[in-house]
């Protein structure tokens, strides 16, 4: 296995805080991970296994001594117990309506035991052990934003804090009591801290990225290298490997992993999100980072296409709306315009032909990020997903469109009233002929743990019968059809990676947790060529395996 442009701390996402024990021999690193929401016209979250994490390290050693991933809300503060191998982790978030959701955890990094307070605590902003570790002091926000409004309507709930002292922590550490039972913060009333108490803002609002990087560089004795999720990864026609992430428009590596080129944007907040190979033409699709107010038209800054030519990344076309693209094997691109919310009806879909010379704008029906994402690179036609009626997100069908805009409807994705969501798709060809492979979720399935929550199947483009079908555990992030070997790869958001025989549907290999070098991650992008498989991960790692290393030769 090769790691291209390795990160300093494999498995770590976006670092939000660094916390030390008393003698600064141990440090806890809090981080969060990118959701699968690039390009801007895609969103898939169901079954995601990694959202937040805390990792413990010895100073100077990049391999963690313990990892806690059973966290659901952002971490604000971490305190080390003075005598035991235990940390207290406090965090939370505003639910967007009225409540300050909280999370408080005691984690023993030697045994792996963790005690979580569940819903018994509001958002925890700070915590520390007192009385030699016999008690835990916490500072929280109110339970909800109207808890003190009757007493003082002018009081800002985000700058109002409660405090509680949790006695007899030893009973929780011994497993004789539940952490939630020690918390005494009334849902109504209670006395807030004095107005002159220090203001405690969430780490995400106060972190200084440069300072955090400097602190980690000093802790590990090397410049700190990290990056966003790898949104797309592709073997290019010349045998090099290309990847896109938040820090650039395009990175290119040689076959051994050495960087060849990094193409940077001229506009702040612009990043590459898709790599499109059509024949010998290589294109890069970029988005701008979205503003926090997603209900505002100003949050959406549109898409841009670049062409890689002569070692330069040259602007090809800018669009005022967000698009997702699929590149056929006929030197043509299909762009679907995201029409969700305020943008509905505002933009047109587009077919791009003649290596970017021809643009045919048309309307192929509704498109939203949860329902219509599809990518059929290398296909013999321009395939897309359309609802029935075309303005709907239900009754989805596989459809195709020619360069002149003539549509053809092929077959429904699911039978009857079943509703497919959060799709991953690919196109391939083998001795059975052309293949459409689709993974997705049944809308409204009760639980990701149920075997019928999702599906994975192969069909012919012109016939709606399954060649084979599997039940899928959760949402899939990426599907890839090997161009010359009988192999389909499918990565899921719970960390699983499957390798399937394209003709028989046999599950050749199943990786239950993708954890290179023991560091668990989720694969967001994947491409195969020859005997090599390239993985782009949500923690920013770029990993290349041979089929032999994967047990697939």
Kinemage of the C-alpha trace (Angstrom):
@kinemage 1
@onewidth
@group {chain A} dominant
@subgroup {mainchain}
@vectorlist {calphas} color= white
{ca unk a 1} P 0.000 0.000 0.000
{ca unk a 2} L 1.241 3.467 -0.893
{ca unk a 3} L 0.157 6.679 0.790
{ca unk a 4} L 0.319 9.629 -1.605
{ca unk a 5} L 1.213 12.948 0.070
{ca unk a 6} L 0.653 11.486 3.590
{ca unk a 7} L -1.095 13.442 6.313
{ca unk a 8} L 0.647 13.921 9.657
{ca unk a 9} L -2.031 12.154 11.715
{ca unk a 10} L -3.745 9.438 9.632
{ca unk a 11} L -7.416 9.125 10.489
{ca unk a 12} L -7.754 12.677 11.853
{ca unk a 13} L -10.246 15.010 10.211
{ca unk a 14} L -10.522 18.781 10.653
{ca unk a 15} L -8.865 19.543 13.999
{ca unk a 16} L -10.907 21.823 16.257
{ca unk a 17} L -8.876 21.659 19.442
{ca unk a 18} L -5.805 20.253 21.190
{ca unk a 19} L -5.879 19.479 24.929
{ca unk a 20} L -2.967 18.403 27.156
{ca unk a 21} L -2.568 16.478 30.379
{ca unk a 22} L -0.840 18.136 33.340
{ca unk a 23} L 2.752 17.270 32.406
{ca unk a 24} L 2.133 17.693 28.641
{ca unk a 25} L 3.169 14.129 27.871
{ca unk a 26} L -0.235 13.274 26.396
{ca unk a 27} L -2.514 15.249 24.120
{ca unk a 28} L -6.111 14.766 23.007
{ca unk a 29} L -7.011 15.942 19.514
{ca unk a 30} L -10.668 16.755 18.766
{ca unk a 31} L -11.793 16.713 15.136
{ca unk a 32} L -14.765 16.470 12.827
{ca unk a 33} L -15.143 14.932 9.366
{ca unk a 34} L -16.575 16.245 6.125
{ca unk a 35} L -20.011 15.014 5.160
{ca unk a 36} L -20.469 13.714 1.647
{ca unk a 37} L -21.838 16.956 0.208
{ca unk a 38} L -19.535 17.710 -2.720
{ca unk a 39} L -20.280 18.633 -5.440
{ca unk a 40} L -22.824 21.078 -4.052
{ca unk a 41} L -25.499 19.145 -5.945
{ca unk a 42} L -24.944 15.949 -3.959
{ca unk a 43} L -25.781 14.932 -0.392
{ca unk a 44} L -25.647 11.463 1.172
{ca unk a 45} L -25.456 10.918 4.920
{ca unk a 46} L -27.411 7.753 5.793
{ca unk a 47} L -25.290 5.275 7.700
{ca unk a 48} L -22.292 7.602 7.987
{ca unk a 49} L -20.038 6.087 10.664
{ca unk a 50} L -17.645 8.979 11.304
{ca unk a 51} L -18.779 12.460 12.302
{ca unk a 52} L -16.716 13.469 15.337
{ca unk a 53} L -13.698 11.890 17.016
{ca unk a 54} L -11.198 12.351 19.820
{ca unk a 55} L -7.757 10.778 19.488
{ca unk a 56} L -5.114 10.462 22.187
{ca unk a 57} L -1.390 10.595 21.473
{ca unk a 58} L 1.918 10.482 23.257
{ca unk a 59} L 3.968 13.499 22.370
{ca unk a 60} L 6.094 12.872 19.290
{ca unk a 61} L 4.294 9.643 18.281
{ca unk a 62} L 1.802 9.917 15.398
{ca unk a 63} L 0.125 6.581 16.149
{ca unk a 64} L -2.818 7.108 18.549
{ca unk a 65} L -2.929 5.212 21.824
{ca unk a 66} L -6.721 5.402 21.825
{ca unk a 67} L -9.547 6.641 19.614
{ca unk a 68} L -13.134 7.499 20.541
{ca unk a 69} L -15.487 7.769 17.594
{ca unk a 70} L -18.801 7.286 19.422
{ca unk a 71} L -19.392 11.042 19.423
{ca unk a 72} L -22.250 12.758 17.633
{ca unk a 73} L -21.839 16.448 18.475
{ca unk a 74} L -18.903 18.876 18.215
{ca unk a 75} L -16.384 18.712 21.073
{ca unk a 76} L -15.827 21.954 23.000
{ca unk a 77} L -13.547 20.907 25.859
{ca unk a 78} L -11.544 17.933 27.157
{ca unk a 79} L -10.158 17.444 30.672
{ca unk a 80} L -7.682 14.809 31.848
{ca unk a 81} L -8.309 13.009 35.155
{ca unk a 82} L -5.415 13.769 37.541
{ca unk a 83} L -4.677 10.120 38.470
{ca unk a 84} L -6.584 7.750 36.169
{ca unk a 85} L -6.419 7.052 32.416
{ca unk a 86} L -9.670 8.910 31.892
{ca unk a 87} L -10.723 12.032 30.012
{ca unk a 88} L -13.949 13.994 30.215
{ca unk a 89} L -15.267 15.236 26.887
{ca unk a 90} L -17.853 17.996 26.720
{ca unk a 91} L -19.616 19.262 23.637
{ca unk a 92} L -22.863 19.985 21.898
{ca unk a 93} L -24.631 22.116 19.326
{ca unk a 94} L -27.743 24.192 18.724
{ca unk a 95} L -30.486 22.207 17.018
{ca unk a 96} L -31.541 25.162 14.860
{ca unk a 97} L -34.921 25.462 16.567
{ca unk a 98} L -34.744 26.040 20.320
{ca unk a 99} L -32.619 23.437 22.127
{ca unk a 100} L -28.926 23.379 22.997
{ca unk a 101} L -28.143 19.694 22.556
{ca unk a 102} L -25.364 18.410 24.790
{ca unk a 103} L -22.875 15.588 25.003
{ca unk a 104} L -20.777 14.618 28.034
{ca unk a 105} L -18.575 11.525 28.012
{ca unk a 106} L -16.088 9.884 30.358
{ca unk a 107} L -13.610 7.786 28.380
{ca unk a 108} L -11.065 5.324 29.795
{ca unk a 109} L -8.382 5.109 27.136
{ca unk a 110} L -6.865 1.918 28.543
{ca unk a 111} L -10.026 -0.183 28.753
{ca unk a 112} L -11.988 1.573 25.999
{ca unk a 113} L -14.947 1.998 28.373
{ca unk a 114} L -16.964 5.164 27.876
{ca unk a 115} L -19.917 6.523 29.833
{ca unk a 116} L -22.161 8.964 28.015
{ca unk a 117} L -24.745 11.207 29.662
{ca unk a 118} L -27.057 10.984 26.661
{ca unk a 119} L -29.849 13.559 26.689
{ca unk a 120} L -29.358 14.372 30.393
{ca unk a 121} L -27.220 17.445 29.732
{ca unk a 122} L -27.467 20.581 27.582
{ca unk a 123} L -24.555 21.820 25.465
{ca unk a 124} L -21.340 21.476 27.494
{ca unk a 125} L -18.905 24.334 26.942
{ca unk a 126} L -16.237 23.511 29.542
{ca unk a 127} L -15.374 20.745 32.005
{ca unk a 128} L -12.656 19.920 34.534
{ca unk a 129} L -12.011 17.496 37.362
{ca unk a 130} L -12.013 18.799 40.933
{ca unk a 131} L -11.335 17.419 44.414
{ca unk a 132} L -8.486 15.212 43.226
{ca unk a 133} L -10.675 13.700 40.512
{ca unk a 134} L -13.600 12.853 42.810
{ca unk a 135} L -15.916 15.320 41.064
{ca unk a 136} L -16.395 16.931 37.669
{ca unk a 137} L -17.335 20.570 37.163
{ca unk a 138} L -19.191 21.419 33.959
{ca unk a 139} L -20.345 24.701 32.443
{ca unk a 140} L -23.240 24.449 30.003
{ca unk a 141} L -25.554 26.590 27.966
{ca unk a 142} L -29.260 26.660 28.940
{ca unk a 143} L -31.442 23.743 27.947
{ca unk a 144} L -33.264 25.913 25.438
{ca unk a 145} L -33.204 29.515 24.267
{ca unk a 146} L -36.290 30.543 26.258
{ca unk a 147} L -35.224 29.144 29.634
{ca unk a 148} L -34.573 32.639 31.066
{ca unk a 149} L -36.561 34.789 28.644
{ca unk a 150} L -39.370 35.444 31.154
{ca unk a 151} L -36.910 36.780 33.734
{ca unk a 152} L -34.849 38.847 31.328
{ca unk a 153} L -36.014 39.048 27.673
{ca unk a 154} L -32.817 40.882 26.712
{ca unk a 155} L -30.559 38.044 27.873
{ca unk a 156} L -28.709 36.330 25.020
{ca unk a 157} L -29.121 32.550 25.550
{ca unk a 158} L -25.892 31.901 23.643
{ca unk a 159} L -23.999 33.932 26.268
{ca unk a 160} L -25.836 32.494 29.253
{ca unk a 161} L -24.281 29.624 31.203
{ca unk a 162} L -25.207 27.151 33.911
{ca unk a 163} L -22.814 25.235 36.112
{ca unk a 164} L -23.054 21.892 37.867
{ca unk a 165} L -20.703 19.828 40.012
{ca unk a 166} L -20.975 16.091 39.441
{ca unk a 167} L -20.069 14.300 42.678
{ca unk a 168} L -18.886 10.708 43.105
{ca unk a 169} L -17.369 10.373 39.658
{ca unk a 170} L -15.518 7.282 40.927
{ca unk a 171} L -18.806 5.362 40.984
{ca unk a 172} L -19.237 5.999 37.255
{ca unk a 173} L -15.650 5.038 36.494
{ca unk a 174} L -16.170 1.804 38.430
{ca unk a 175} L -19.327 1.049 36.465
{ca unk a 176} L -21.590 1.283 39.521
{ca unk a 177} L -23.517 4.386 38.418
{ca unk a 178} L -24.627 6.136 35.263
{ca unk a 179} L -23.174 9.511 34.375
{ca unk a 180} L -26.638 10.882 33.615
{ca unk a 181} L -27.748 10.211 37.193
{ca unk a 182} L -25.150 12.628 38.594
{ca unk a 183} L -26.333 15.642 36.608
{ca unk a 184} L -28.597 18.150 38.328
{ca unk a 185} L -29.518 20.882 35.856
{ca unk a 186} L -33.253 21.711 36.064
{ca unk a 187} L -34.954 22.149 32.709
{ca unk a 188} L -36.666 25.280 34.024
{ca unk a 189} L -35.356 27.850 36.473
{ca unk a 190} L -31.847 27.341 37.928
{ca unk a 191} L -29.405 30.161 38.446
{ca unk a 192} L -27.199 31.198 35.529
{ca unk a 193} L -23.595 32.153 36.112
{ca unk a 194} L -22.928 35.774 36.908
{ca unk a 195} L -22.910 38.172 33.993
{ca unk a 196} L -19.192 38.754 34.447
{ca unk a 197} L -18.381 35.054 33.960
{ca unk a 198} L -16.020 34.445 31.026
{ca unk a 199} L -17.734 33.963 27.700
{ca unk a 200} L -17.298 30.454 26.307
{ca unk a 201} L -17.719 30.197 22.554
{ca unk a 202} L -17.638 26.848 20.695
{ca unk a 203} L -14.243 25.757 19.457
{ca unk a 204} L -15.451 25.923 15.873
{ca unk a 205} L -16.008 29.677 16.330
{ca unk a 206} L -12.777 30.448 18.176
{ca unk a 207} L -10.186 28.062 16.765
{ca unk a 208} L -7.177 29.598 15.092
{ca unk a 209} L -6.206 27.106 12.407
{ca unk a 210} L -2.668 28.407 12.128
{ca unk a 211} L -2.154 28.213 15.912
{ca unk a 212} L -3.527 24.665 16.055
{ca unk a 213} L -1.229 23.596 13.231
{ca unk a 214} L 1.775 25.144 14.954
{ca unk a 215} L 0.906 23.391 18.207
{ca unk a 216} L 0.629 20.026 16.463
{ca unk a 217} L 3.813 20.615 14.479
{ca unk a 218} L 5.663 21.191 17.748
{ca unk a 219} L 4.059 18.138 19.340
{ca unk a 220} L 5.076 15.796 16.519
{ca unk a 221} L 8.295 17.426 15.347
{ca unk a 222} L 7.247 18.035 11.745
{ca unk a 223} L 5.071 20.449 9.764
{ca unk a 224} L 1.439 19.530 10.265
{ca unk a 225} L -0.187 18.278 7.040
{ca unk a 226} L -3.945 17.726 6.798
{ca unk a 227} L -6.637 18.179 4.183
{ca unk a 228} L -10.341 17.853 3.560
{ca unk a 229} L -12.020 14.756 2.210
{ca unk a 230} L -10.853 13.647 -1.228
{ca unk a 231} L -13.947 14.438 -3.275
{ca unk a 232} L -12.821 12.685 -6.449
{ca unk a 233} L -9.859 10.639 -7.631
{ca unk a 234} L -8.986 9.464 -11.151
{ca unk a 235} L -6.286 7.614 -13.049
{ca unk a 236} L -5.575 9.846 -16.031
{ca unk a 237} L -4.875 8.571 -19.573
{ca unk a 238} L -1.112 9.172 -19.129
{ca unk a 239} L -0.965 6.893 -16.038
{ca unk a 240} L -0.790 9.682 -13.468
{ca unk a 241} L -3.223 9.998 -10.566
{ca unk a 242} L -5.369 13.093 -10.033
{ca unk a 243} L -7.277 14.110 -6.906
{ca unk a 244} L -9.440 17.053 -5.830
{ca unk a 245} L -10.072 18.453 -2.338
{ca unk a 246} L -10.752 21.757 -0.585
{ca unk a 247} L -7.171 23.036 -0.728
{ca unk a 248} L -6.785 23.145 -4.514
{ca unk a 249} L -8.454 22.728 -7.877
{ca unk a 250} L -6.368 19.680 -8.793
{ca unk a 251} L -3.429 17.635 -7.491
{ca unk a 252} L -1.513 15.322 -9.858
{ca unk a 253} L 0.891 12.562 -8.785
{ca unk a 254} L 3.147 10.209 -10.694
{ca unk a 255} L 2.697 6.453 -10.376
{ca unk a 256} L 4.996 6.324 -7.349
{ca unk a 257} L 3.135 9.022 -5.446
{ca unk a 258} L 5.431 11.973 -6.036
{ca unk a 259} L 3.597 15.281 -6.603
{ca unk a 260} L 3.810 16.515 -10.207
{ca unk a 261} L 1.545 19.540 -10.127
{ca unk a 262} L -0.865 21.426 -7.901
{ca unk a 263} L -3.322 23.769 -9.597
{ca unk a 264} L -4.619 26.487 -7.315
{ca unk a 265} L -7.748 28.628 -7.724
{ca unk a 266} L -7.590 32.352 -8.272
{ca unk a 267} L -10.743 32.945 -6.229
{ca unk a 268} L -10.867 32.359 -2.469
{ca unk a 269} L -13.101 29.479 -1.406
{ca unk a 270} L -13.025 27.692 -4.763
{ca unk a 271} L -12.127 23.994 -4.817
{ca unk a 272} L -12.149 21.066 -7.224
{ca unk a 273} L -15.028 18.631 -6.725
{ca unk a 274} L -15.086 16.389 -9.827
{ca unk a 275} L -12.537 15.042 -12.317
{ca unk a 276} L -14.067 14.188 -15.691
{ca unk a 277} L -12.251 12.106 -18.291
{ca unk a 278} L -13.875 11.912 -21.723
{ca unk a 279} L -11.616 10.272 -24.272
{ca unk a 280} L -8.299 12.089 -23.957
{ca unk a 281} L -9.879 15.247 -22.570
{ca unk a 282} L -9.517 15.881 -18.827
{ca unk a 283} L -11.828 18.395 -17.163
{ca unk a 284} L -12.121 19.631 -13.594
{ca unk a 285} L -15.390 20.834 -12.086
{ca unk a 286} L -15.104 23.352 -9.251
{ca unk a 287} L -17.497 24.758 -6.665
{ca unk a 288} L -17.229 27.567 -4.176
{ca unk a 289} L -17.586 26.969 -0.477
{ca unk a 290} L -21.194 27.562 0.553
{ca unk a 291} L -22.112 30.352 2.949
{ca unk a 292} L -23.659 29.465 6.294
{ca unk a 293} L -27.086 30.803 5.290
{ca unk a 294} L -28.177 28.102 2.857
{ca unk a 295} L -31.576 29.778 2.453
{ca unk a 296} L -29.968 32.783 0.788
{ca unk a 297} L -29.401 32.857 -2.977
{ca unk a 298} L -26.032 34.491 -2.267
{ca unk a 299} L -24.831 31.254 -0.633
{ca unk a 300} L -24.657 29.519 -4.007
{ca unk a 301} L -21.895 30.799 -6.263
{ca unk a 302} L -22.223 28.353 -9.130
{ca unk a 303} L -20.009 25.865 -10.961
{ca unk a 304} L -16.971 26.251 -13.165
{ca unk a 305} L -15.306 23.903 -15.669
{ca unk a 306} L -11.590 23.800 -16.429
{ca unk a 307} L -9.679 21.837 -19.064
{ca unk a 308} L -6.265 20.306 -18.364
{ca unk a 309} L -4.177 21.084 -21.438
{ca unk a 310} L -0.420 21.369 -21.873
{ca unk a 311} L 0.123 21.092 -18.149
{ca unk a 312} L -2.145 24.078 -17.477
{ca unk a 313} L -5.656 24.163 -16.036
{ca unk a 314} L -7.537 26.507 -18.352
{ca unk a 315} L -11.013 27.977 -17.667
{ca unk a 316} L -13.605 26.517 -20.032
{ca unk a 317} L -16.996 27.787 -18.802
{ca unk a 318} L -18.579 29.353 -15.736
{ca unk a 319} L -22.173 28.720 -14.660
{ca unk a 320} L -24.270 30.880 -12.370
{ca unk a 321} L -25.889 27.805 -10.775
{ca unk a 322} L -24.605 24.624 -9.125
{ca unk a 323} L -24.210 21.647 -11.465
{ca unk a 324} L -23.134 18.024 -11.291
{ca unk a 325} L -21.506 16.472 -14.350
{ca unk a 326} L -21.208 13.058 -15.952
{ca unk a 327} L -18.772 12.374 -18.827
{ca unk a 328} L -19.772 9.894 -21.500
{ca unk a 329} L -17.347 7.990 -23.695
{ca unk a 330} L -18.505 10.098 -26.648
{ca unk a 331} L -16.573 13.254 -25.727
{ca unk a 332} L -19.707 14.758 -24.246
{ca unk a 333} L -20.778 15.912 -20.794
{ca unk a 334} L -24.198 16.051 -19.209
{ca unk a 335} L -24.657 18.692 -16.520
{ca unk a 336} L -27.651 18.556 -14.200
{ca unk a 337} L -28.577 21.845 -12.543
{ca unk a 338} L -29.483 21.615 -8.854
{ca unk a 339} L -33.006 23.069 -8.747
{ca unk a 340} L -33.803 22.497 -5.082
{ca unk a 341} L -35.362 25.198 -2.880
{ca unk a 342} L -35.094 28.820 -3.995
{ca unk a 343} L -33.302 27.798 -7.190
{ca unk a 344} L -36.181 25.729 -8.538
{ca unk a 345} L -36.720 26.569 -12.189
{ca unk a 346} L -33.889 29.084 -12.155
{ca unk a 347} L -31.318 27.049 -14.104
{ca unk a 348} L -31.207 24.699 -17.072
{ca unk a 349} L -29.468 21.383 -17.571
{ca unk a 350} L -26.775 21.310 -20.239
{ca unk a 351} L -25.218 18.950 -22.772
{ca unk a 352} L -21.654 19.896 -23.665
{ca unk a 353} L -20.241 18.517 -26.916
{ca unk a 354} L -17.304 19.063 -29.235
{ca unk a 355} L -14.732 19.112 -26.409
{ca unk a 356} L -16.449 22.121 -24.903
{ca unk a 357} L -17.411 23.895 -28.103
{ca unk a 358} L -21.158 23.203 -28.035
{ca unk a 359} L -23.593 23.973 -25.219
{ca unk a 360} L -27.202 22.815 -25.466
{ca unk a 361} L -29.270 24.069 -22.519
{ca unk a 362} L -32.464 22.127 -21.823
{ca unk a 363} L -34.781 21.071 -19.006
{ca unk a 364} L -34.615 17.406 -17.951
{ca unk a 365} L -36.956 17.835 -14.988
{ca unk a 366} L -36.480 18.209 -11.281
{ca unk a 367} L -33.077 17.740 -9.674
{ca unk a 368} L -32.197 17.814 -5.988
{ca unk a 369} L -29.096 16.689 -4.151
{ca unk a 370} L -30.676 13.770 -2.249
{ca unk a 371} L -32.680 12.240 -5.079
{ca unk a 372} L -31.143 12.647 -8.517
{ca unk a 373} L -27.360 12.413 -8.117
{ca unk a 374} L -25.998 10.000 -10.732
{ca unk a 375} L -22.751 9.632 -12.601
{ca unk a 376} L -22.281 7.357 -15.620
{ca unk a 377} L -18.762 8.220 -16.786
{ca unk a 378} L -17.642 6.419 -19.944
{ca unk a 379} L -21.183 5.443 -20.931
{ca unk a 380} L -22.403 4.936 -24.496
{ca unk a 381} L -25.169 7.495 -23.932
{ca unk a 382} L -25.950 10.404 -21.634
{ca unk a 383} L -27.846 8.697 -18.807
{ca unk a 384} L -29.598 10.484 -15.960
{ca unk a 385} L -32.268 9.941 -13.293
{ca unk a 386} L -35.710 11.478 -13.715
{ca unk a 387} L -38.814 11.387 -11.513
{ca unk a 388} L -42.362 10.587 -12.614
{ca unk a 389} L -43.800 13.039 -13.365
{ca unk a 390} L -40.600 14.830 -14.370
{ca unk a 391} L -41.153 17.561 -11.760
{ca unk a 392} L -41.184 14.944 -9.000
{ca unk a 393} L -38.466 13.340 -6.911
{ca unk a 394} L -40.487 10.108 -6.737
{ca unk a 395} L -41.095 7.401 -9.315
{ca unk a 396} L -37.485 7.543 -10.481
{ca unk a 397} L -36.510 6.114 -13.874
{ca unk a 398} L -33.247 5.626 -15.689
{ca unk a 399} L -33.389 7.911 -18.716
{ca unk a 400} L -31.046 9.031 -21.486
{ca unk a 401} L -30.803 12.055 -23.728
{ca unk a 402} L -29.041 12.575 -27.045
{ca unk a 403} L -27.084 15.656 -28.089
{ca unk a 404} L -30.200 17.205 -29.661
{ca unk a 405} L -32.171 16.903 -26.432
{ca unk a 406} L -34.343 13.892 -27.338
{ca unk a 407} L -35.159 11.944 -24.167
{ca unk a 408} L -35.677 8.202 -23.747
{ca unk a 409} L -37.118 6.547 -20.633
{ca unk a 410} L -35.611 3.123 -19.900
{ca unk a 411} L -36.914 1.545 -16.669
{ca unk a 412} L -37.966 2.370 -13.082
{ca unk a 413} L -35.250 2.137 -10.449
{ca unk a 414} L -37.576 0.356 -8.005
{ca unk a 415} L -40.892 -1.432 -8.311
{ca unk a 416} L -44.273 0.054 -7.540
{ca unk a 417} L -44.385 2.839 -4.971
{ca unk a 418} L -40.898 2.210 -3.608
{ca unk a 419} L -38.835 5.378 -3.450
{ca unk a 420} L -35.062 5.327 -4.039
{ca unk a 421} L -32.771 7.949 -2.489
{ca unk a 422} L -29.066 8.799 -2.032
{ca unk a 423} L -27.849 6.983 -5.114
{ca unk a 424} L -24.397 5.951 -6.277
{ca unk a 425} L -24.107 4.772 -9.885
{ca unk a 426} L -21.621 3.665 -12.512
{ca unk a 427} L -21.439 2.339 -16.065
{ca unk a 428} L -19.312 -0.498 -17.408
{ca unk a 429} L -19.036 -3.058 -20.171
{ca unk a 430} L -18.009 -6.728 -20.191
{ca unk a 431} L -18.912 -9.999 -21.954
{ca unk a 432} L -22.525 -9.502 -20.850
{ca unk a 433} L -22.601 -6.164 -22.667
{ca unk a 434} L -23.167 -2.659 -21.246
{ca unk a 435} L -24.020 -2.441 -17.553
{ca unk a 436} L -25.765 0.058 -15.311
{ca unk a 437} L -24.907 -0.490 -11.633
{ca unk a 438} L -26.903 1.361 -8.990
{ca unk a 439} L -26.711 1.466 -5.187
{ca unk a 440} L -29.220 3.363 -3.095
{ca unk a 441} L -31.592 3.462 -0.164
{ca unk a 442} L -35.239 2.645 0.211
{ca unk a 443} L -36.838 5.839 1.475
{ca unk a 444} L -38.343 5.425 4.934
{ca unk a 445} L -36.573 2.185 5.808
{ca unk a 446} L -36.731 2.015 9.617
{ca unk a 447} L -33.070 1.503 10.432
{ca unk a 448} L -29.690 1.413 8.659
{ca unk a 449} L -29.027 -1.843 10.545
{ca unk a 450} L -31.815 -3.648 8.734
{ca unk a 451} L -30.603 -5.742 5.783
{ca unk a 452} L -33.190 -4.305 3.407
{ca unk a 453} L -32.322 -0.674 4.104
{ca unk a 454} L -30.418 -0.368 0.835
{ca unk a 455} L -29.830 -2.110 -2.470
{ca unk a 456} L -27.094 -2.745 -5.024
{ca unk a 457} L -27.898 -4.190 -8.440
{ca unk a 458} L -26.776 -4.532 -12.050
{ca unk a 459} L -29.033 -4.161 -15.075
{ca unk a 460} L -28.693 -3.706 -18.804
{ca unk a 461} L -29.416 -0.124 -19.937
{ca unk a 462} L -32.206 -1.400 -22.163
{ca unk a 463} L -33.712 -4.045 -19.877
{ca unk a 464} L -35.167 -3.473 -16.440
{ca unk a 465} L -34.473 -6.941 -15.023
{ca unk a 466} L -31.781 -7.487 -12.424
{ca unk a 467} L -28.705 -9.410 -13.529
{ca unk a 468} L -28.020 -9.692 -9.805
{ca unk a 469} L -28.957 -7.829 -6.617
{ca unk a 470} L -27.622 -7.421 -3.089
{ca unk a 471} L -29.087 -5.894 0.045
{ca unk a 472} L -26.890 -2.974 1.102
{ca unk a 473} L -26.174 -1.903 4.694
{ca unk a 474} L -26.463 1.875 4.196
{ca unk a 475} L -25.776 4.656 1.712
{ca unk a 476} L -22.981 4.098 -0.809
{ca unk a 477} L -20.397 6.799 -1.456
{ca unk a 478} L -18.888 5.530 -4.720
{ca unk a 479} L -19.254 2.772 -7.329
{ca unk a 480} L -16.535 1.924 -9.854
{ca unk a 481} L -16.402 -0.610 -12.708
{ca unk a 482} L -12.891 -1.845 -13.553
{ca unk a 483} L -12.196 -0.982 -17.212
{ca unk a 484} L -10.404 -4.256 -18.054
{ca unk a 485} L -10.957 -6.783 -15.240
{ca unk a 486} L -14.113 -8.470 -13.934
{ca unk a 487} L -14.452 -6.303 -10.848
{ca unk a 488} L -16.846 -3.751 -9.388
{ca unk a 489} L -15.924 -1.785 -6.267
{ca unk a 490} L -18.511 -0.252 -3.951
{ca unk a 491} L -17.705 1.828 -0.849
{ca unk a 492} L -20.315 2.486 1.838
{ca unk a 493} L -20.649 5.304 4.361
{ca unk a 494} L -20.318 2.903 7.310
{ca unk a 495} L -16.724 2.140 6.278
{ca unk a 496} L -17.380 -1.074 4.369
{ca unk a 497} L -15.845 -1.701 0.945
{ca unk a 498} L -17.176 -4.452 -1.334
{ca unk a 499} L -15.650 -6.018 -4.426
{ca unk a 500} L -18.230 -7.749 -6.609
{ca unk a 501} L -17.936 -9.919 -9.733
{ca unk a 502} L -19.788 -7.932 -12.418
{ca unk a 503} L -21.322 -10.949 -14.169
{ca unk a 504} L -22.261 -13.338 -11.361
{ca unk a 505} L -22.744 -10.725 -8.638
{ca unk a 506} L -20.562 -12.820 -6.308
{ca unk a 507} L -19.248 -10.830 -3.358
{ca unk a 508} L -15.568 -11.590 -3.908
{ca unk a 509} L -14.274 -9.608 -0.940
{ca unk a 510} L -15.883 -7.590 1.820
{ca unk a 511} L -13.865 -5.214 3.997
{ca unk a 512} L -15.999 -4.581 7.081
{ca unk a 513} L -13.981 -1.576 8.255
{ca unk a 514} L -11.572 0.151 5.909
{ca unk a 515} L -8.696 0.890 8.293
{ca unk a 516} L -5.332 1.267 6.517
{ca unk a 517} L -2.465 1.084 9.042
{ca unk a 518} L -5.098 0.553 11.729
{ca unk a 519} L -6.650 4.018 11.241
{ca unk a 520} L -10.341 3.691 10.394
{ca unk a 521} L -11.759 5.856 7.636
{ca unk a 522} L -14.523 6.015 5.012
{ca unk a 523} L -13.857 5.903 1.269
{ca unk a 524} L -15.469 8.832 -0.575
{ca unk a 525} L -13.829 8.343 -4.006
{ca unk a 526} L -12.269 5.393 -5.812
{ca unk a 527} L -10.837 4.502 -9.221
{ca unk a 528} L -9.284 1.382 -10.701
{ca unk a 529} L -6.810 0.879 -13.563
{ca unk a 530} L -4.602 -2.095 -14.364
{ca unk a 531} L -3.663 -3.807 -11.113
{ca unk a 532} L -4.052 -0.685 -8.947
{ca unk a 533} L -6.917 0.705 -6.895
{ca unk a 534} L -6.830 4.327 -5.678
{ca unk a 535} L -8.867 5.297 -2.630
{ca unk a 536} L -9.729 8.874 -1.640
{ca unk a 537} L -10.801 9.050 2.001
{ca unk a 538} L -12.860 11.391 4.163
{ca unk a 539} L -9.807 12.111 6.373
{ca unk a 540} L -7.811 13.389 3.373
{ca unk a 541} L -5.704 10.293 2.796
{ca unk a 542} L -4.903 9.131 -0.745
{ca unk a 543} L -4.104 5.409 -0.701
{ca unk a 544} L -3.120 3.129 -3.560
{ca unk a 545} L -3.264 -0.671 -3.319
{ca unk a 546} L -2.438 -3.374 -5.812
{ca unk a 547} L -5.058 -6.014 -6.453
{ca unk a 548} L -2.650 -8.522 -4.904
{ca unk a 549} L -2.470 -6.497 -1.689
{ca unk a 550} L -6.265 -6.503 -1.574
{ca unk a 551} L -6.398 -10.263 -2.177
{ca unk a 552} L -8.055 -9.764 -5.568
{ca unk a 553} L -5.331 -10.836 -8.017
